[in-house]
Amino acid sequence: MPLIDLAAPEPKKRRTRREASQVIDQFVGARLRDRRLMLGLTQRDLANRVGWAVSQQMIYKYELGKASISAALLYEAAGALDTSVEYFFDGFGTTEVDQMSNLLSNLMRSLGEIKSEEHLEAISHLVRVLANRSRADGL
């Protein structure tokens, strides 16, 4: 009788269409939030820029992936955020990009809360030093 390898990974379960749609909505929503934060906009600011009856609450739902954003609205949001529609899909399907996106999103949110120009300059300098050191070390 053959032994069963309990450590072997289970075969990947195929996603349903609904599950796949939710994953895409969450990814696009995270990219929407990242771009908004990068520009220093609130959800209300973005809603006002996009216009045509888009509320701050709907922007919130799009960013969490709780609501699907239409192609037309995504096009308008791209214009309001001064980017291309493709931006919202860049990196889709790669775990490393998802992790980096979350990290950058958290970093941008935290930086936005720092009011001291001196502290922001110090953080910027620290990041440059660490990046140069990583390059020199081959990391």
C-alpha positions in Angstrom: 0.0 0.0 0.0 1.5 3.4 -1.0 2.3 5.9 1.7 0.4 9.2 1.5 2.6 12.3 1.7 0.8 14.5 4.2 3.3 17.3 3.6 2.4 17.5 -0.1 0.4 20.5 -1.1 -3.2 20.0 -2.0 -4.0 20.5 -5.7 -5.0 24.1 -6.4 -8.7 24.6 -6.2 -10.0 26.4 -9.3 -11.6 29.7 -8.5 -15.2 30.4 -9.3 -15.9 33.3 -11.6 -17.2 35.2 -8.6 -14.1 34.6 -6.6 -11.9 35.6 -9.5 -13.9 38.8 -9.9 -13.5 39.6 -6.2 -9.7 39.2 -6.4 -9.5 41.6 -9.4 -11.8 44.1 -7.6 -9.6 44.0 -4.5 -6.4 44.5 -6.6 -7.8 47.3 -8.6 -9.3 48.9 -5.5 -5.9 48.7 -3.7 -4.2 50.4 -6.8 -6.9 53.1 -6.7 -6.2 53.7 -3.1 -2.4 53.7 -3.6 -2.6 56.3 -6.4 -5.0 58.5 -4.5 -2.7 58.5 -1.4 0.3 59.1 -3.6 -1.3 62.3 -4.8 -2.4 63.2 -1.2 -6.1 63.1 -2.0 -8.9 62.1 0.3 -11.7 59.8 -0.9 -14.0 62.9 -1.0 -11.4 64.8 -3.2 -11.3 61.9 -5.6 -15.1 61.6 -5.7 -15.3 65.3 -6.5 -12.7 65.0 -9.2 -14.5 62.0 -10.8 -17.9 63.6 -10.5 -21.1 62.2 -12.0 -22.7 61.2 -8.7 -19.8 59.1 -7.3 -19.8 59.5 -3.5 -17.0 59.2 -1.0 -18.7 56.1 0.2 -18.5 54.4 -3.2 -14.8 55.3 -3.5 -14.4 53.6 -0.1 -16.2 50.5 -1.4 -14.1 50.4 -4.6 -10.9 50.7 -2.7 -11.8 47.8 -0.4 -12.9 45.7 -3.4 -16.4 45.5 -1.9 -17.9 47.0 -5.1 -16.9 46.5 -8.7 -15.9 49.6 -10.6 -17.2 49.9 -14.1 -14.9 50.4 -17.0 -16.3 53.9 -17.6 -15.7 54.9 -14.0 -12.3 53.4 -14.0 -11.5 55.5 -17.1 -12.7 58.6 -15.3 -10.8 57.8 -12.2 -7.6 57.3 -14.2 -8.0 60.7 -15.6 -8.7 62.2 -12.2 -5.6 60.6 -10.8 -3.5 61.5 -13.8 -2.6 58.0 -14.8 -3.6 55.3 -17.3 -6.2 52.6 -16.9 -3.4 50.1 -17.3 -1.9 51.4 -14.0 -4.7 49.7 -12.1 -3.8 46.3 -13.4 0.0 46.6 -13.3 1.4 43.6 -11.4 -1.9 41.7 -11.2 -1.3 38.1 -10.4 2.1 38.5 -8.7 2.3 38.0 -5.0 5.5 40.1 -4.7 3.8 43.1 -6.2 0.8 42.7 -3.9 3.1 42.7 -0.9 5.0 45.7 -2.1 1.8 47.5 -2.9 0.5 47.0 0.6 3.8 48.1 2.1 3.9 51.2 0.0 0.3 52.0 0.8 1.0 51.8 4.6 4.1 53.8 4.2 2.4 56.6 2.2 -0.5 56.7 4.7 2.0 57.0 7.6 4.1 59.7 5.8 0.9 61.7 5.1 0.3 61.9 8.9 3.8 63.4 9.6 3.5 67.2 9.5 7.2 68.1 10.3 9.1 68.9 7.2 12.3 68.2 9.1 11.1 64.7 9.9 10.1 64.0 6.4 13.5 65.1 5.1 15.2 62.8 7.7 13.1 59.9 6.5 13.8 60.6 2.9 17.5 60.7 3.7 17.3 57.4 5.6 15.6 55.7 2.7 18.2 56.9 0.2 21.1 55.7 2.5 19.4 52.3 2.9 18.8 52.0 -0.8 22.4 52.9 -1.7 23.7 50.4 0.9 21.4 47.6 -0.5 22.7 48.3 -4.0 26.3 48.2 -2.8 25.7 45.0 -0.9 24.0 43.4 -3.9 20.7 42.9 -2.0 
